[in-house]
Amino acid sequence: MATSTAATAAMVGPGSSIARVLAATDNPSTRLDPLRHRFGVNYTPSHNWWFCWNDWDSDPIRRDLDAIAALGADHLRILLIWAFFQPNPKWVSPAHLERLDQLVTLMGERHLDALVTVFTGQLSGWYFLPPFRRQSDGFFTDPMTLAAQELFVGELGRTLSRHDNLIGFDQGNEINTCWEAKLEVGDAWMKRMFAQMNATLPGRLHVNGVDHKPWFADDTFSPKALVADQVMPVMHCYPFWTGAVKYGGAMDPPSVKLLAAMAALIRSYAGTQQKPVWAGEFNTCIKELTDEQQAEWLDKAVHAAIEQGVSWFSYWDSHDVDRKYDFNPLEYTLGLLTNDGKVKPAGRVFKQLAETYRGKPVVFPTATLPPPPSPHTLDSSWRWILDWLGWKGKA
């Protein structure tokens, strides 16, 4: 690990954000090293979904975490629901903070690290807006809302600061799908929020887990700011939602090499192939695939991404969703585990990938990348990706 840390600092320079993250930790570990592969999942509680924040029962959570750890995962992305945690701009629920503290403790007992989302107003197609915040651009500029955000981050920081198994904050779950703004407004808010998060929890790795749209077209945050303000930019890769399925089948390059291609697209904005990239959410969301086909896609997609130097992988998601809840039909069968904890074919593939690559050095590609797409539109971005793939199939 000491060799990896030194290599990281040498690669990015002593004044870089990566070097500051590693230097700020007394005993740096692989949880903060973007040059070593990591494998984790987005946690979806099997019992009462994320409504469990309001109906807390730690016993099924313990069982979930045991099953996730048995698959070889080393971290979880856990989704806070902003409206549950902060129902008033001047008050954060102590009961919910205690439950978060307990969850991260339970994770630590199983050697699972935590990435904690913050402003999650949209999750799996449902909106969870605090009573004091409408779905509008005021999220990024309204003084009362900004003060509430500052309070929330501060309270979360006090709760989480004692945990060694904390990776850091994710600013939210795909914030741009809930609150939109002009690029300059979104970029300014992101920079402000990263500064606050770094002050509240220094020496951690904080990210902004946007969906795919800002990478493909103008949408709230600019690609240049996303790569400049993050040690390791995050990409959410779904062949169905990105439109990859328009250009080929589920096992064709636009789908199985989507993670690799989006990493190249991100690095084109960074201007270097040495930029670490985190696949923060990925799955097909192609409901026609069998469990065996989904497992095949996972194996091919991750291997292609590793060949292109993608650093960390966080699969969506851990468990299938209980069908007693009303969700988009695509949401019910995305897990590595069934709702009652049985390992699915994709879970077996995930375990093999994690055991094979976890902790191994990331090898970045050396080929020269073309300049970023121009104009920054969905069509031109897809043309860029298809050209990069050399794919002349369905279009």
Disulfide bonds with the S-S distance in Angstrom:
none
